[in-house]
Amino acid sequence: MGRWAFLLLLALTAPLPAQERRIEVVIEGNQQGLDAWVEGFRGRALAVGISPAAFQEGMAGVTFLPKVVERDRRQDEFTKAIWDYLDKAVSEDRIALGQRALRDEAAVLDRIEATYGVDRQAVVAIWGLESSYGAVRGDIPTISALATLAYDGRRGAFFEGELIEALRILQGGHVAPGAMLGSWAGAMGHTQFMPSSWAKLAVDFDGDGKRNIWSDDPADALASTAAYLAKAGWKKGAPWGREVRLPEGFDYLLAGPRTQKPLAYWAGLGVTDAAGGALAGEDWASLLLPAGAGGPAFLIFDNFAAIETYNLADSYVIAVGHLADRLAGGGPFLAPWPRDLRVLDYFERIELQERLTTAGFDTLGADAKMGPRTLAAIRGYQVKSGLLPDGYPSLPLLERLRSEQPVR
């Protein structure tokens, strides 16, 4: 098979609208190269306990999947606004289907909740986000996807480790090779476990001797997800977060995960619940502003961190928590999202990091990821410039930096 190349337009001069921007993706791998890689991989797999028979069965017919490489290279290209993400993740249809799933699986969820001490709504919410309650579990052969990514080399060591764990699953007879299907990145089953997560936390809840997260029966997958959250420190009956209202003149430098305080502290600053009621309880919480000062504010608790072990993105954690709340009878968020704002695309995030660093607020590299170091740099720049220090990477912020650093 010849060279696979996906050449996508790269803007080099004036900024284009976000939907027109593309990253150049060149994929040089091919089936012949993958076959050669598999031959070299065989010795490494056998050296860590994969039997020759399991290797032969699992790797037979492994196929190079260029679209998988493309997805891996382009996964950070576009950023969806959190409000757009939540519109789909916590839609009325998803809530209705989740409530039906709670009824249909009530018996097994009773047992799971009693065994692991994890609220059923949280488990079902993850199920809903990861596979639409089992309806969309992925149709990509996991072995081929992981082999392709390991051979591609960008994160070769990581995916080779996942491939070995996938072969161990097959060696244990937990699923037939043809039924091991999932996402482009190798996540599998009803709640999309990576093979290494399966190895550590998947459980045989139905007692058939298999930890089968792929079956049409979701019992093992749901119980495995509860075990995952329990291991991450889930507190039954406790909130993941609460929407709150901030007082006029609030010090936005207090926002962020490092400022965890008792609810009484926040109440003393004039923070109330979203409806204006008093905060009550003994919990400690941090303040999260996922859309900056112009959107809803949340106090987040230990269960937020438990969900975060499943997926680090704030939008994902909020979606799981909010969907769980809606499944339990809660209402929608009260504060509006700033839907008039456009989020920064990949190129603009790179540019923001570069310009912040030039301005003296080092982001420690430009990778388009709005992590703690970049958010701290944004706040530092906002303080210096007399702006509201909410740490939000907005287009007006980038435009201000551009005006201060004109292109020569």
Secondary structure, 3 states (H helix, E strand, C coil): CCCCEECCCCCCCCCCCHHHCCCCEECCCCHHHHHHHHHHHHHHHHHCCCCHHHHHHHHCCCCCCHHHHHHHHHCCCCCCCHHHHHHHHCCHHHHHHHHHHHHHCHHHHHHHHHHHCCCHHHHHHHHHHHHCCCCCCCCEEHHHHHHHHHHHCCCHHHHHHHHHHHHHHHHCCCCCHHHCEECCCCCECCCCECHHHHHHHCCCCCCCCCCCCCCCCCHHHHHHHHHHHHHCCCCCCCCCEEEEECCCCCCHHHCEEEEEEEHHHHHHCCCEECCCCCCCCCCEEEEECCCHHHCCEEEECHHHHHHHCCCCCHHHHHHHHHHHHHHCCCCCCCCCCCCCCCCCCHHHHHHHHHHHHHCCCCCCCCCCCCCHHHHHHHHHHHHHCCCCCCCCCCHHHHHHHHHHCCCC
